[in-house]
C-alpha cells in the first residue's frame, strides 16, 4: 500500500527543514518534513481558510481536524489565547512536527493528539471545527468527517471547511446542507470555497 500524508506512519527518510510564514498578522516558524502535506509552504487553501475564519459566538474549544504540522490550529490558537484548540491527525510524523511547532512558536493553549477523525476525542464537543480535509482519501472519508463534525459540535457551533471546486466543493456543500440545513459560502477564491455551516 502506498503512503500518503494521511497515512499513520511512514518509511520515508526524515529531512526536516524550517521556514517562516505570516498568518493572521503573526509570523510563525514552521518545521516540516517529507511525508506531510504541503511541506514547503502553508498551502493556499489553508491560507484562504485562515483569512476567512472568525471566532464563534459561543464559548468552547476549537478543533483543527486533520492538523498536519499545525498551521491552521496554531494560527487560530495564537489569536485566541482564551480558548483551547485541539489539533488531531493520524500522521505520526505530522503530529511530532505540530508539537515542535507549537513549542517554537510559544503557543501553549493547544492539545495535540493522535486521532483517526474523532476516534480519540472522548465525546468532546466543540464551539468550532475547522478542516482542510484530505481530499485524496476519497469523498466517503471527507463526508464522514462532516457527519462526525456535526455530531461533535455544540448547539450554535460552526464547521469551517476549505475545498476546491474541482475537488468536490459543490457536492460537499450539498452534503453539508443535508445535515445543517443551510451553508454559507463565505469566500470563493481561485477555485477554493470556504464553507461555514452552523448547527442550529
Buried (B, 14 or more C-beta within 10 A) or exposed (E): EEBEBBBEEBEEEEEEEEEEBEBBEEEBEBBBBBBBBBBEEBBBBBBBBBEBBEBBEBEBBBBBBBBBBBBBBBBBBBBBEEBBBBBBBBBBBBBBBBBBBBEEBEBEBBBBBBBEBBEEBEEEBBBBBBBBBBBEBEBEBBBBBBBBBBEBBBEEBBBBBBBBEEBBBEEBBEBBEEBBEEBBEBBEBEEBBBBBBBBE
